[in-house]
Amino acid sequence: MSLAIEHQHQIRISETPSLCLAELPSSNEVAAIVTELARPLREDAEYRDAFYDRMQTVRTPLERIGDLNGSPIYMKPEFLQESGAYKQRGANNAVLQTPAHKVVTYSTGNHGQAVMKAGLRMGKQVILELPETISAAKLQPLQLAAQEQGEMLQLNFHTTFQQAQEAAQRRKAEQDVEVIDPFGHWNVLAGQCSVGEEMVEDLVARGLSHENITIAVSAAGGGHLLGIALPVWLAKQSKRLGSNVKVVAVQPENTDALGRAVAKVQAGEEPVNLFVPGELDRDCDALAITEESLSPLTLAIAADTNFVSAFTTIDKVHLAYARQYMSDQAGVQ
């Protein structure tokens, strides 16, 4: 089994937070590259075994959570993953693919934990570049792991997120190092497609593949959305799913930067404003994005209605219902 996929791509990603429409990559190009990189997750039984068994990726159940205008709504409870978020999938795939003995990333929490768990599981040295603003709840497990792992896990702290990001990027010049960017790393995006592949398989197995169905996806920065939208789109192309299966992105009110960016792209307005400072809501900070944390790759997919049918927002009451659901299902507070 080859765990490394050789690939070339010509998409140039802007490093500025506000990009012009001309800098936005083609959604078809992004889809072609990511779906090709995700091919082992669809077709290679040996690779799938490594991804699920060796890396302990959780195949989450397909849950019906309600109805919308007579259309059943389905979702996947990704909080059941080892790190508590879908990001474990991308980290597992990226670590599994790299031959490097040292993996590096920058993070405010979930992605860092995911890379840490995946890297240590594969016997790699892990270096996390962290902002001092990381929450105590997300920092504590990292510190406990660092005490246990010794030199295999290194935590470096920086005043700002941007400084942590820059420190990680500088390590790309080092030998035998893979920097696993949390937002635009190709194999992270490919790994996130595993959730959509599972969803397609489950809908087909239940005889629901051509029913009128809505798939609700937490939008946040767009990584989870891409991970479901691309496999659903690919399944529609091959007729495994019908055209009446819709992917709808969901965001909390006042924490909807991705939805606003998508609206500007679709209206042809520029520059695309990816973030409004001060918008972070402590009630749903995990679903918010900052100007550094939205990749043009995910924005290109999110803004194309061939992949994502619509964006919608929910109020505080429905956000509270979602929290209660998580608490009831898995004891997640």
Secondary structure, DSSP 8 states (H G I E B T S, - for coil): ---------------SSSB-GGGS--HHHHHHHHHHHTHHHHH-HHHHHIIIIIS-------EEEEEETTEEEEE--GGGSTTSSTHHHHHHHHHHH---SEEEEE-SSHHHHHHHHHHHHTT-EEEEEEETT--HHHHHHHHHHHHHHGGGEEEEEESSHHHHHHHHHHGGGSTTEEE--TTT-HHHHHHHHHHHHHHHHHHHHTT-TTS-EEEEEE-TTSHHHHHHHHHHHHHHHTTSS-TTEEEEEEEETT--HHHHHHHHHHHT-SSB----TT---GGGGGG---TTS--HHHHHHHT-TTT--EEEEE-HHHHHHHHHHHHHHH---
